[in-house]
Amino acid sequence: MTWRHAFATLAASQGASNLELATAMGHRILEMLQRHTRLDVSSYVACKDNREVVDITELNTRITKIVARQDELRTAIDEIVADIEGTK
């Protein structure tokens, strides 16, 4: 197997479409692409999208609350340290 074959096969296994592969490899027809890849039937069938749906607004709200809580805790820790050191 050449580096060219290895690249094409790996890219296909990682989800690259036939069009993306053909473009990256400079092929104009699918038959040329097939020479450089070891594709099985699953590469021609659309895979189920298993990505998690994320509500970005909700996520940003949660992050804002976490950051605010961190600030509160840092302030409390600073006060405790100042009290222990007698600099309060």
Long-range contacts (C-beta under 8 A, 24 or more apart in sequence): 4-36, 5-36, 5-37, 5-38, 8-33, 8-36, 8-37, 9-37, 9-38, 9-39, 12-37, 12-39, 12-43, 15-47, 18-43, 18-44
